């Protein structure tokens, strides 16, 4: 169909044109309604009133010349045509015209007149070239019909009825439709201008250009839609930046171990070593870098899995102190190797609702970092207690403190504060990111403080199940 080929703007213009056309047709029929209901009916009522009034004055006696003369005089001074007849058959002589191309009176009409009822007749008369309305009234004597009165009036045509007001109606109507068109067209432009901008904006976004923004203007529906598009574009821009940063970090993290693996593999293949001990060192380095890549990939998968919106925890009541003790036992050898002293303050009766495996992962990563970055023969302070219906877990270690500028970035993927030691410590920069996501999924929060000679403190807070809650 033709309508399907039109764009939205053309459809709106077509709709405006159709509305105006229907308004004109409505005005035309409304004028005819006024003509029929007001003018026609008022003339009809007037004809009947004048006819009955005239007939009632002469219902006694006979139609004398004096009475007929008075009726003729009334015919001259009034707007009506009045014909006085002694016999209804004479009507055709005085009014030899057809109404609506039919005889003025039918047999049924004559019977009504003989019964003393008046007959109203209206219709088009060709000789007058217009509609007429009239009525035949019987004049009765004391016992019989003594005559008839036919009173009629040609009706003014529609343009004649509204002759005085029609120019005003046309002028006002024209001004109204012009104003309506201008207003609707302005609304159409204000509606489709943003839509055109949205279309151009969408093209830019589809090309990967997320920097473009739309002008919101007034906060109507279009303004709110523009704001939503801007929010979407900003979100896509940030996501694109994170993706590029993520890829750059992954490439950076993989390049060095792959370089080591490739270099030492070539050295072993070309037998470029002086002793078996040197060859074993090359093999140990390849194994170490391979494990590093495996850990990086595992941590990335784990972190992405945690950040999925559909991820759900396998929550159950946990004796959190026992879980901490079990995790701490895994580091006994490393603690002894560095000569570290563990100072702990633990409330053993605390219960939380959470995923045991994930919570052990939190403890493991935090303790691993604390031991890894502690100086030898230093202390590590652990605290696990309840405060204001919250579980509070803190770990403080003495080592290289974190610069204040780096603190807001802790927990970001691949972020490390000690770039020089990262390879020797074997970190991927993902451990605290994983901890942060696990704590978030448990409805908690992770914060880090460092400096002022107090070392570095990692603090975890999350909801706790107290005895009353468990019941």
N, C-alpha and C positions, 0 to 999 in steps of 0.2 A: 504493500500500500504506500501511497504518497506520504502519509503522515510518518511512517517509519523511516523515510529517507530524510526527514527534517531533523535538524539538531534541536537541542533543548530551547535555545533562545528563539528560534523560529517557531517552535511549538507554542511558546508563551505569547509571541506576537499574534499567532493565529488564534489563540484563545481570547486575546484582547479583542481582535476583530470580530470574532463570533459573538462575544458578549455585547459589543456595541450594536451589532446587527440585530440581536435578539432584543436589545433595549429599544431600538427604533421600532421593531415590529410590535413590541409591547405597547409603546406609546401610541402607535397607530390604532391598535385594537382598543386601547383605553379611551381614546378620543371617540371611537365609535360607540363604546359602552356609554360614555357620558351623553353622546348624542341620543342614543336609544332610551336610556333610563331617565335622563333628566329632561331633555328638550321634548322628545317625542311623547313621553308619558304626561308631561305637564300640559302640552297642547291637547292631548286626548282628554285629559280631565277637564280642561277648560271648555272644550267643545261640548262635552256631555253636560257640564254645568250650564253653559249658555243655552244649549238646546232645551234642557228641562225647564229652565227659567222662562224661556220664551213660550214653550208649549203650555205651561201651567197657567199663564195669563189668559189663555184663549180656550179654556176647556169647557166653556159654557156658550150656549147659543150657536150661531153659525158664523162662518167666515165671511163677514161683511166686507164691503169695499174699504170701510174705515180701518178695520183690523188688518187687512192685507196691506193697506197703505202704510200703517205704522210699522209693520214687519219689514216692508221695503225700505222705509226710512232708517230702520235699525241696520239694514244691510249696507246702507251707504256709509253710515258713521262708524261701523265696527270693522274689524279686520277680517271678519268671517263673511263667507258667502251664504246667504239664507234664501231658500226657495220655499214658497208656500203653495201647497197643492190641495185641491179638494179631492182628487182621485190619484191614487198611487201610480196609475198607469200614465199619468201626465209627466211623471218624473223623467222619463226617457226623452221627452220633448225638451225639457229645460236643462237636462244633464245627459247629453247623448254620448257620453264617454265610457270607455271600459276601464275598470280598475284591475290592475294586474292581468290585463287582457281577458277579463271576464265581465259578464253583466254585473251591474252594480248590485242588484238585489236578486237573490235566488228564491226558489219556492219556499224554502224554510224561513227565509227572512220575511217574506210576505205574511206567513202564518204568525210569526212573532208580532208583527205590527198589528195584525188583526186582533191578537190577544191583548193588545195594549202595551206591549214591550217595545223599547227602542232598540235599534240595530246600529252598531258601530261598524264602519267600513273604512279600511285604509289600504293603500297600495300605490303602485306606480301608474300614472296617467300619461300616456304617450303624448297627447296634445299639449299638456302642460310641461312635459319633459321634467317632471319631478314627482315626488311622493305627495299624496294628499291624505288627510284624515278627516273623516266626516261621520255624521250619524243622522239617521232618519227617526223622527219622533212622531208618534200618533197624537192627534188632537181629538179629544173625546168631548162629546156633548153630554147631555144628561143621561142618554141611553145608548148612544151610538157614536161611531167615528164620524167626525165632521171634516177631517182633513189631515194633512201631514206637513211637517216641516223638515226640510233637508238642510242641514247646516254643515258646511265643510270649509277647510282652509288648506291651501297649498303649503307644504312644509318647506322651510328653507333648507338648502343643501348644507352639507357638513362644513364646508369652507365659509359659507355665509353665516352659520351659527357662531363659528369661532373667528369671524372676520376681524373683530377687534382684538382678540387675545392671541390669534394665531401667530402674528409676527413676533409677539413677545415670547410665545412658547418656542418658536423656531430659534429665536436669538438665544434665549436661555438654554434651550436644549443643545444648540451648537456649542455654546460656551462650556456647558457642562461636559459634553463629550470630548471637547478639546482638552479641557482641564484634566478629565479622567485619563485620557490618553497620555498626557504629559506626565502625570503622577505615576501611572502604572509603568510607563516606559522608563522613568527615573528609577523606580523600584527594580525594574528588570535589569537596568544597567548596574545598579548597586549590588544586585544579587549575582550577576554573571561576571562582573569584573573580578571579584574574589575567586570565583570558580575558575576563570582563566588563569589567575595567578596560582591557584592550587594545582592546575594541570601542569603549568610550567615548573612549579616546585616539585611535583611528583617525578617529572622527567629528570630533573637534576638529581633527585635522591636516587632514582633508578640507575644513574650513571656513577653513583658513589660519591657525589658532592653533598655532604651533610652540613656544610657551613652556611648554606642559604637559610634565611629566616623570612617569615611572612609578617607583614604589618597587621597587628590585631585590630587597631582602631577601636571602635565602640565594642563593648562586651555584649553584643547581641549573639544570635546563633552563629553568624559567620565569624565574629570575633572569637568566640569560644572554640569554633572549629580551627581557626588559624592558630590559636594558642595550643590546641591539642597537636596540630601538625608540627609546631615549633618544638614542643616537648618531645614528640616522637623523633624529630630530626636531631635534637640535642642528645637524646638517648642513643640513637644510632651512631652519632659522631663519637660519643664516649665509648660505646661498645667497639667501634672500629679502631679507636685509639688503643683500647685495651687489647684487642686482638693483635694489632701490629706489635705492641709492646710484648705481648705474650710470645708471639712467633720469634721476635728478636731475642727474647730471653732464652727460649728453648734452643734456638740456633747457637747462641753464645754458650749455653750450658753443654751442648752436645759437641761443639767444635773442638774444645780442648781435649776431652777424653778420647774422642775419635782420632785426634792428631797424635796423642800418646800411643793409642792402640796401633794406628797405622805405622807410626815411626818405629816403634819397638818390634812390630811384626816384620817390617822390612829388615831391621837389624838382625833379627833372629834368622830370617830367611837367607840373608847374605852372609851369615856367620860373622857378623861384625862385632865380636866380643872377644875379650882377652882370656876369660876363664869361665868355668862352669858357674861360679858364684855370680858373675855378671849376667850370665844368661838367665839364671834363676831370678835375679833382680828384675830383669826385663819381663819375665813371665809373671812375676808377682805384681808388677805395675800394670800389665795388661789385665790381669784378673781384678785388680782394685778398680781400674777405670770401667771395666765391664759391669762390676757390681754397682758402681756409681750411676751408670746409665740405667741399670735396672731399677735402682731406688728412685731415680728421677721420674722414670716412666710410671712406676707404681704410685708415687706421691701425686703426680698429675692426674692420674685416673681417679685416685681416691678423692682428691680435692674437687674435681669436676662432678663426681658422684654426689658429694655432700652438698654442692651448690645447686643441684637440681631441685626445682620447686616441688617435685613429686616425691622427693626422698622422705621416708618416714623412719623414725627411730623404733627399735624394738625395746620399748621402755618396760622396766620392771623395778621393784624396790631393790636398792643396792646398799649393802653395808660398806659405805664408801671408805671408811678407815682401813678395813681389811684389804680392799682393792688397792689402796695406796701402799700398804705394807708389802703386798705381793709384787707390786711393780718395783718398789724400791729394792727388793731382794735381787732383781735382775741386774742391778748395777753394783753389787758387792765387790766384784773383782776390780772394776774400774775405780771405785772409791778407794780401795786399798792401794792400788797402783799410784794414785795421785796423793795419797795421804790425807784425804779429806775427812773432816769431822762433821757428822750430821747432828744438828740440834733440832729436835722436833717437839711440837706442842699439838697433840692430836686428841680430839674427842672421839672416842671409839664407838659411842652409841648412835652416831649420826646416820640417818637413812635418807637417801635421795631416790627419786624416780628417774631412771635413765637407762641408757644402753650400756651394759657393763663393758663390752668390747671397745666401744667408742670412748668411754670414760677412762679406761686403761690407756688408750692411745693418747689422751690428753696428758695424763700423768707421765707417760713414757717420754713424750716429746719435750715436756717442760723440764723433767729431771735430766734428760739427755743433754739439753742445752745448758742447764745449770752446771752439770759436771764438766761438760766439754769446755766451757768458757771460764771455769774457775781456775785461779792460780793454785799451784801445788801447796799442800799443807794448810789450806784455808778451810773455812767452815761454810756449810750450807744450812740455812735455817728453814725448816718446814713448819707450816702452821695449817691445821685443818680444824675449823670450829664453826659454831653456829652464831649468827649475829642478826637479830631482827628478822627471824624466820628465813634467813638466807644462809646458804653454805658459803663459807669464805675459805678459799685455799690460796696460800701465799708461799712463794719460794724466793729466798734471797740468797744471792751468791756474790762473792768478792772476785772481781776480775776486771777486765777492760770495761769501763762504763760506756753506756750508749750516749752519743751526743744528743742534746735536746732537739736539734733539727731533724734527727732521724726517728725520734719516738713516734710521731704520727704515722710513719710508714711501716712500723712494725706490724707484721701480719699480712703485708702485701706480698703477692707472689714474687718469688725470686729475690726479694729484698734482703740484703745482708749489710750489716754495719761494718764488718771487718773483712774487706775484700781480700786482703793479703793472706789471711788465715783460712779462708773458705776452703781451699783445696786440701790443706793439711787436715782440717777438721772433717772434711767430707760432707759438709752441709749442702743442701740444694736450695735453701731459701724458701722452702715450702712447709716446713714443720709447723711453725707458728700460724701459718695461713690455715692449715688443717685444724689446729687447735681452736682457732677463732671460729671456724664454721661449726665445729662440733658443739662448742659452748653456746653458740647462737641457737642451734637447733634444740638445745636443752633449756632455752629461755634465759640464758645467763649472759655474762659479759666478761671480757678479758681486758685488763689494763696493765700497762708496764710503766714503772718509774725507775729512773736511773740518775745517778749523779750525787753531788754534795758529799762524796766520800762514803756513802752508804751502800755502794754496790748497785746491783740491779735486782728489782723486785717484780716478779710476775704475780698478778692477783686475779683469781677466778672467783666470781660470785654467781650463784644459781639457786633456784628454789629448793627448799628442803622439805622433807616429810617429817613432821614431829609426831609424837605419840598420838595426839588428838586427831591429826589428819589421817594417820594409818587406820585408826578405828573407824 
